[in-house]
Amino acid sequence: MKFLRFLMIFVLLMTVTFSALGEKQIITLTCTGDFLPGSNDRIKNEDFAFQRYIEKYGYGYPFEKLQNLFANDDITLVNLECVLNDDAAESKSRFAFRGPTDYANIFPACSIEVANLANNHYSDFGKAAHQSTIKALESVGVKYCSSTEYGDYGCYVEVKGVRIGFVGVLPLYHKDHAKKVEKVCRDLQAEGCQVIVASLHCGTEYNTTHGNIHDSYAKKLKNYGVNIIVGNHPHVPQGIHVFDGITQIYSLGNASFGGNTGVDEELRVIQGTIAQFALHFEDGQYVGHQLTLWPIHISGVSPENNYQPVLVEGEEAQVVMKKIQKDTDFKLKPYVDGQGAVQDFVPWKGK
């Protein structure tokens, strides 16, 4: 009996020991393209404006059809392509975008935890509008990152005891930009972030292939300790690059995008992509990630834009995958209906 009791205790202790030593965790991060919850002032009162859809259907409307991804992940990241502001003077520009500050409620309603503010619309309506955007996001508990002359903000989300950091990158806005981004990354590392995700906003709008700036900044971000690079700004899906344990997506295209009222006009394509990363950890240490691509249409109808992205399958999904493959230097794993395009695991190689 004593031997049997000893054996049972020994087995239990060894099970606990090996479980602790071999503990594995997966944190799921979902990334979207450009999210523009608003419009320009010239059309904001028209029946077809983004604002009318929110008034009619509520804050949860823009990403209602993607909640199978957003609500079941750990973190959702969007590129916020406008400001949230109520009181700046009216603008006659077609390319100055804003939504009211109460649209911050869209984020929690749609299961979105992080917003990148480092893009070419961060200064629409001036510094006061940038500050009102931050205040609105803070009021609903949404994290944000940016690096512009208005400020350099990193942020992190802690999940399962692991910190995932975020940095916004807008190249060339001033001569010290790279140094500012590096400092944000170092600060995030000092805060204990195991993984750093960079939102890189650059490239040429509507080009189907990436540019040299993507390549040059990827090298910088690698040296700063970034693990994943997610691109925005071209408004169309572009390719993927994997190097030294890092995955770089050049452009995801648009998501819910109030800046375009139509989706079948020249330069206003309906295709986009959702990128979902499974971040793997062993014994609390990051060991790599696996990417799944989900093709979308940025509107559930056409030719008008209803500002509600939907997952697509079959031939429509293959059209999106072909656009991504065109700008990718390796053979992508195929898209499978209901499963997405699950790519190979990318092990982290460290610095």
C-alpha positions as CSV (number, residue, x, y, z in Angstrom):
1,M,0.0,0.0,0.0
2,K,2.8,2.4,0.9
3,F,4.5,1.7,-2.4
4,L,1.3,2.2,-4.3
5,R,0.6,5.5,-2.5
6,F,4.2,6.6,-3.3
7,L,3.8,5.7,-6.9
8,M,0.6,7.6,-7.2
9,I,2.1,10.7,-5.6
10,F,5.2,10.4,-7.9
11,V,3.1,10.2,-11.0
12,L,1.0,13.2,-9.9
13,L,4.1,15.2,-9.2
14,M,5.7,14.3,-12.5
15,T,2.5,15.2,-14.4
16,V,2.3,18.6,-12.8
17,T,6.0,19.2,-13.4
18,F,5.9,18.2,-17.1
19,S,2.7,20.2,-17.6
20,A,4.4,23.3,-16.2
21,L,7.5,22.8,-18.2
22,G,5.6,22.1,-21.4
23,E,2.8,24.6,-21.0
24,K,1.6,25.9,-24.4
25,Q,-0.6,28.9,-25.1
26,I,-2.1,30.3,-28.3
27,I,-3.2,34.0,-28.5
28,T,-5.3,34.9,-31.5
29,L,-4.8,38.3,-33.2
30,T,-7.1,39.5,-36.0
31,C,-6.0,42.4,-38.2
32,T,-8.2,44.3,-40.6
33,G,-7.5,46.9,-43.3
34,D,-8.5,50.5,-43.3
35,F,-11.5,51.2,-41.2
36,L,-13.2,54.6,-41.8
37,P,-16.2,55.1,-39.6
38,G,-17.4,58.4,-41.1
39,S,-17.2,60.4,-44.3
40,N,-16.2,63.8,-45.5
41,D,-18.4,66.7,-44.4
42,R,-19.7,67.2,-48.0
43,I,-21.8,64.1,-47.9
44,K,-22.3,63.3,-44.2
45,N,-26.0,64.3,-44.4
46,E,-26.7,62.3,-47.6
47,D,-28.8,59.1,-47.4
48,F,-25.9,57.1,-48.7
49,A,-23.4,58.3,-46.1
50,F,-21.8,56.0,-43.5
51,Q,-23.6,57.9,-40.8
52,R,-27.0,57.0,-42.0
53,Y,-26.2,53.3,-41.7
54,I,-25.1,53.7,-38.1
55,E,-28.2,55.7,-37.3
56,K,-30.4,52.9,-38.8
57,Y,-28.6,49.8,-37.6
58,G,-26.5,50.7,-34.6
59,Y,-22.9,50.6,-33.5
60,G,-22.4,46.9,-34.1
61,Y,-23.4,47.2,-37.8
62,P,-20.0,47.7,-39.5
63,F,-18.4,44.3,-38.6
64,E,-21.5,42.3,-37.7
65,K,-20.8,39.8,-40.5
66,L,-17.2,39.2,-39.2
67,Q,-18.0,38.6,-35.5
68,N,-17.2,34.9,-36.0
69,L,-13.6,36.1,-36.2
70,F,-13.6,39.2,-34.0
71,A,-15.6,38.0,-31.1
72,N,-13.8,34.6,-30.8
73,D,-10.3,36.0,-30.9
74,D,-8.2,37.6,-28.2
75,I,-7.3,40.9,-29.8
76,T,-8.6,42.7,-32.9
77,L,-6.5,45.4,-34.5
78,V,-7.9,48.0,-37.0
79,N,-6.3,50.9,-38.8
80,L,-8.5,53.9,-37.9
81,E,-8.5,56.0,-41.1
82,C,-10.2,59.1,-39.8
83,V,-10.6,61.2,-36.7
84,L,-13.5,61.2,-34.2
85,N,-14.5,64.8,-33.7
86,D,-17.7,66.9,-33.2
87,D,-16.7,70.5,-33.1
88,A,-14.0,71.3,-35.7
89,A,-15.0,73.7,-38.5
90,E,-16.6,72.1,-41.6
91,S,-14.2,71.1,-44.3
92,K,-14.9,71.3,-48.0
93,S,-12.2,68.7,-48.8
94,R,-13.1,65.3,-50.3
95,F,-10.2,63.8,-48.4
96,A,-10.7,65.0,-44.8
97,F,-12.7,62.4,-43.0
98,R,-14.3,62.2,-39.6
99,G,-17.0,60.5,-37.6
100,P,-18.6,61.8,-34.4
101,T,-16.9,61.0,-31.1
102,D,-19.7,58.7,-30.1
103,Y,-18.6,56.3,-32.9
104,A,-15.9,55.1,-30.4
105,N,-18.8,52.9,-29.3
106,I,-18.4,51.0,-32.5
107,F,-15.2,49.5,-31.3
108,P,-16.5,47.5,-28.2
109,A,-19.7,46.8,-30.0
110,C,-17.7,45.1,-32.8
111,S,-15.1,43.4,-30.4
112,I,-12.2,45.6,-31.5
113,E,-9.5,46.2,-28.9
114,V,-6.8,48.2,-30.6
115,A,-6.7,51.1,-33.1
116,N,-3.7,52.3,-35.1
117,L,-3.8,56.1,-35.6
118,A,-0.6,56.5,-37.6
119,N,-1.9,57.1,-41.1
120,N,-2.3,60.0,-43.5
121,H,-5.5,61.1,-42.0
122,Y,-4.3,61.6,-38.4
123,S,-4.1,65.4,-38.9
124,D,-7.5,65.8,-40.6
125,F,-9.1,68.7,-38.7
126,G,-5.9,69.4,-36.7
127,K,-4.4,68.5,-33.4
128,A,-7.5,69.1,-31.4
129,A,-9.4,66.5,-33.5
130,H,-6.5,64.0,-32.9
131,Q,-6.9,64.6,-29.2
132,S,-10.7,64.2,-29.3
133,T,-10.1,60.8,-31.1
134,I,-7.8,59.7,-28.3
135,K,-10.2,60.8,-25.6
136,A,-13.1,59.1,-27.3
137,L,-11.2,55.8,-27.6
138,E,-10.1,56.0,-24.0
139,S,-13.6,56.5,-22.8
140,V,-14.6,53.1,-24.1
141,G,-11.4,51.3,-23.1
142,V,-9.8,50.9,-26.6
143,K,-6.0,50.9,-26.8
144,Y,-4.3,53.0,-29.5
145,C,-0.9,53.4,-31.1
146,S,0.7,56.1,-33.2
147,S,3.9,57.9,-34.1
148,T,3.4,61.3,-35.6
149,E,4.4,64.9,-34.6
150,Y,1.3,64.8,-32.4
151,G,2.9,62.2,-30.3
152,D,4.4,58.7,-30.1
153,Y,2.2,56.2,-28.4
154,G,2.8,52.5,-28.0
155,C,0.3,50.3,-26.3
156,Y,-0.1,46.7,-25.2
157,V,-2.8,44.2,-24.4
158,E,-2.3,41.5,-21.8
159,V,-3.8,38.1,-22.6
160,K,-3.3,35.0,-20.5
161,G,-0.4,36.7,-18.7
162,V,1.3,37.6,-22.0
163,R,1.8,41.2,-23.2
164,I,1.3,41.9,-26.9
165,G,2.6,45.3,-28.0
166,F,1.5,47.6,-30.8
167,V,3.3,50.4,-32.6
168,G,2.0,52.7,-35.4
169,V,4.4,53.5,-38.2
170,L,4.0,56.3,-40.7
171,P,7.3,56.7,-42.7
172,L,8.7,60.0,-43.8
173,Y,6.4,62.3,-41.9
174,H,9.5,63.9,-40.3
175,K,13.2,63.2,-40.2
176,D,13.3,61.6,-36.8
177,H,10.4,59.2,-37.4
178,A,12.5,56.0,-37.4
179,K,14.2,57.0,-34.1
180,K,10.7,57.7,-32.5
181,V,9.4,54.3,-33.7
182,E,12.5,52.6,-32.3
183,K,12.0,54.2,-28.9
184,V,8.4,53.1,-28.8
185,C,9.5,49.5,-29.6
186,R,12.2,49.6,-26.9
187,D,9.7,50.9,-24.4
188,L,7.3,48.1,-25.2
189,Q,10.1,45.6,-24.7
190,A,10.9,47.2,-21.4
191,E,7.2,46.8,-20.4
192,G,7.6,43.1,-21.0
193,C,6.0,42.7,-24.4
194,Q,6.7,39.2,-25.8
195,V,5.5,40.2,-29.3
196,I,5.4,43.5,-31.1
197,V,3.0,44.2,-34.0
198,A,3.7,47.1,-36.3
199,S,1.0,48.8,-38.3
200,L,3.0,50.1,-41.3
201,H,1.1,52.8,-43.3
202,C,2.8,53.4,-46.6
203,G,2.9,52.6,-50.3
204,T,1.1,53.8,-53.4
205,E,-2.7,53.9,-53.3
206,Y,-4.4,51.3,-55.6
207,N,-1.1,49.7,-56.6
208,T,-1.4,46.0,-56.6
209,T,2.2,45.4,-55.7
210,H,4.3,46.8,-52.8
211,G,7.1,49.4,-53.1
212,N,10.7,49.8,-52.0
213,I,9.6,51.6,-48.8
214,H,8.0,48.4,-47.5
215,D,11.3,46.6,-47.9
216,S,13.4,49.3,-46.3
217,Y,11.1,49.8,-43.3
218,A,10.8,46.0,-42.7
219,K,14.6,45.9,-42.1
220,K,14.3,48.7,-39.6
221,L,11.4,47.2,-37.8
222,K,13.2,43.9,-37.6
223,N,16.1,45.6,-35.9
224,Y,13.7,47.3,-33.5
225,G,12.3,43.9,-32.3
226,V,9.1,43.8,-34.3
227,N,7.6,40.3,-34.9
228,I,4.7,41.0,-37.2
229,I,4.2,43.8,-39.8
230,V,0.7,44.6,-41.0
231,G,0.4,47.1,-43.9
232,N,-2.3,49.6,-44.8
233,H,-2.8,52.6,-47.1
234,P,-2.9,51.1,-50.7
235,H,-6.6,50.2,-50.3
236,V,-6.1,47.0,-52.2
237,P,-4.8,43.6,-51.1
238,Q,-1.1,43.1,-51.7
239,G,1.3,40.3,-51.0
240,I,3.1,38.7,-48.1
241,H,6.8,38.4,-47.2
242,V,8.3,36.0,-44.6
243,F,11.8,36.6,-43.3
244,D,13.8,35.8,-40.1
245,G,10.7,34.6,-38.3
246,I,8.7,37.8,-39.2
247,T,5.6,37.9,-41.4
248,Q,5.0,41.1,-43.3
249,I,1.7,41.8,-45.0
250,Y,2.1,44.6,-47.4
251,S,-1.5,45.7,-47.6
252,L,-4.8,44.2,-46.4
253,G,-6.9,46.6,-48.5
254,N,-10.0,48.2,-47.0
255,A,-12.4,47.0,-44.4
256,S,-15.5,49.0,-43.5
257,F,-14.7,52.1,-45.4
258,G,-16.9,55.2,-45.3
259,G,-14.6,57.2,-47.6
260,N,-16.0,55.5,-50.7
261,T,-19.7,55.4,-51.4
262,G,-19.3,52.9,-54.3
263,V,-17.3,49.8,-54.7
264,D,-17.3,49.0,-58.4
265,E,-16.0,52.2,-59.8
266,E,-12.4,52.5,-61.2
267,L,-9.9,52.4,-58.3
268,R,-12.6,51.4,-55.8
269,V,-12.2,47.7,-55.5
270,I,-14.5,45.5,-53.5
271,Q,-11.8,42.9,-52.4
272,G,-10.0,43.0,-49.1
273,T,-8.4,40.6,-46.6
274,I,-8.6,39.8,-42.9
275,A,-5.4,38.4,-41.4
276,Q,-5.6,36.2,-38.3
277,F,-2.4,35.2,-36.5
278,A,-2.2,32.4,-34.0
279,L,0.7,33.5,-31.7
280,H,2.3,30.4,-30.1
281,F,4.0,30.4,-26.7
282,E,5.7,27.7,-24.7
283,D,6.5,28.1,-21.1
284,G,5.6,31.8,-21.4
285,Q,8.1,32.4,-24.3
286,Y,7.1,33.3,-27.8
287,V,8.0,30.6,-30.3
288,G,6.3,31.7,-33.5
289,H,3.0,32.2,-35.3
290,Q,0.7,30.8,-38.0
291,L,-1.2,33.1,-40.3
292,T,-4.7,32.4,-41.7
293,L,-6.0,34.7,-44.6
294,W,-9.7,35.3,-44.9
295,P,-10.8,37.0,-48.2
296,I,-13.6,39.5,-47.9
297,H,-15.7,41.9,-49.9
298,I,-15.7,45.3,-48.2
299,S,-19.5,45.6,-48.9
300,G,-22.2,43.0,-48.8
301,V,-23.8,44.6,-51.9
302,S,-22.7,46.3,-55.1
303,P,-22.4,48.8,-56.8
304,E,-23.1,50.9,-53.7
305,N,-21.1,50.5,-50.5
306,N,-23.1,49.3,-47.5
307,Y,-20.0,49.6,-45.3
308,Q,-20.4,46.1,-44.0
309,P,-17.6,43.6,-45.0
310,V,-18.5,40.0,-45.5
311,L,-16.4,36.8,-45.8
312,V,-16.4,35.4,-49.3
313,E,-16.0,31.8,-50.5
314,G,-15.6,29.9,-53.8
315,E,-14.5,31.8,-56.9
316,E,-14.8,35.2,-55.1
317,A,-12.3,34.1,-52.5
318,Q,-10.0,32.8,-55.2
319,V,-10.0,36.2,-56.9
320,V,-8.7,37.8,-53.7
321,M,-6.1,35.0,-53.2
322,K,-4.8,35.6,-56.7
323,K,-4.3,39.3,-55.9
324,I,-2.3,38.4,-52.8
325,Q,-0.3,35.7,-54.7
326,K,0.7,38.2,-57.4
327,D,2.8,40.1,-54.9
328,T,4.1,37.2,-52.9
329,D,7.5,35.6,-53.5
330,F,6.5,32.1,-52.4
331,K,3.6,29.8,-53.0
332,L,0.8,30.5,-50.7
333,K,-1.2,27.7,-49.1
334,P,-4.6,27.5,-50.8
335,Y,-7.9,28.9,-49.5
336,V,-10.4,26.3,-48.3
337,D,-14.0,27.3,-47.8
338,G,-14.8,27.5,-44.1
339,Q,-11.1,27.2,-43.0
340,G,-9.4,30.1,-44.7
341,A,-6.0,30.0,-46.2
342,V,-3.9,28.5,-43.4
343,Q,-0.2,29.2,-44.0
344,D,2.8,27.4,-42.7
345,F,4.0,27.9,-39.1
346,V,6.7,30.6,-38.9
347,P,9.1,29.8,-36.0
348,W,10.6,32.8,-34.2
349,K,14.3,32.9,-34.7
350,G,15.0,35.6,-32.1
351,K,17.3,38.6,-32.7
